[in-house]
């Protein structure tokens, strides 16, 4: 049998595991994750009110229930955990699907002031990621600025604008729901340095902002008109054309006087976060103008926008994993069709898939063909890889290396605990909010992962 470790249980990792076991009956796959919970960004990145997308967990679940796939949560790989060199010794092949964990910074003065966060930190808080801390995101906040015009920016703006009654049926942790219910935010600015025709959000996400019960989306037509494509968007790609059309409708619609306003702003570049009483109190923007090359140039005109909360959503970057080569310019691991390259040569038995392979691009579904390409490379190499004799069954050796794996039974115990917590609060499933709660839910029985496989499904 060919033993493969897949590091990361998000979509790219699970699509990789699925492709391997479906195409080759002689493969055993261990899916390792630092967290005791599977599904990666589907669990901890998709907004709680996007239940259709979150239901992808149900589609991915059979992969982890397959009789040749084993979930080993709570296993850190790299610095402070199992060294990549040791992991490589324990398996015939290792596939790294570790995503892009770092946020890009604005690089402006005042960015480190209290009240300035990455959008990912805010998402982690309302998604109950165990590493997230409640540092009073919303305390004393009247006006919020979200820098960026992609889907994550739209997500956080929408969550800020929703009423508690709309969020109560979701799996949002109780502390976040309580804080959002008490929030005094009434102005939310979503700001991009370029024009509406270059915004990266999808039309579906954009339209949601205009359909919130007690909020209204506001656009300044004068800003839209700075975009050369605004007057005649017919030559734009379909998605960008639809975005411009939606924004044009909002610009000409009468104000409804809703409790909260989401202001979509364009051609504004942040140049400084302003200190008011020791924390962020406003953002200084420079007005930009389109240049002849699809970019923008500064105009030397500035305006300040009040904000006690600033969330940057300007992209992600991969981070180096100790023991793996890393291209710092691209934020990815060098590879050839998923095969890791060391000094330009293929490293036998080492592979990558997902964002760490291709960069933070695409949607969840983009991971499927990406994973299939990597799995194809691995299976082509399998006859040579399988010749190497392994030191033994990996689980005991992982424990000897300091890991404390949480098996599938542990994850099921977490699921039960979250259902029980929700029932006690008069809600549906409610996520456990921190490491202590997760560990308590797992308990000593759920931490066992002695079984040779995770389940009996045919995934």
Buried (B, 14 or more C-beta within 10 A) or exposed (E): EBBBBBBBBBBBBBBBBBBBBBEBEEBBBBBBBBBBBBBBBBBBBBBBBBEEBBEBBEEBBBBBBBBBBBBBBBBBBBEEBBBBEBBBBBBBBBBBBBBBEBBBBBEBEBBEBEBBBBBBBBBBBBBBBBEBEBEEBBBEBEBBBBBBBBBBBBBBBBBBBBBBEBBBBBBBBBBBBEBBEEBEBBBBBBBBBBBBBBBBBBBEBBBBBBEBEEBBBBBEEEBBBBBEBBEEBEEBEEEBBBBBEBBBEBBEEEEEEBEBBBBBBBBBBBBBBBBBEEBBBBBBBBBBEBEEEEEBEEEEEBEEBBBBBBBBBBBBBBBBBEBBBBBEEEBBBBBEEBBBBEEEEBBBBBBBBBBBBBBBEEEBEBBBEBBBBBBBBBBEBBEEBBEEEBEEEBBEBBBEBEBBBBBBBBBEBBBEBBEEBBEEEEBEBBBBBBEEBBBEBBBEEBBBBEEEBBBEBEB
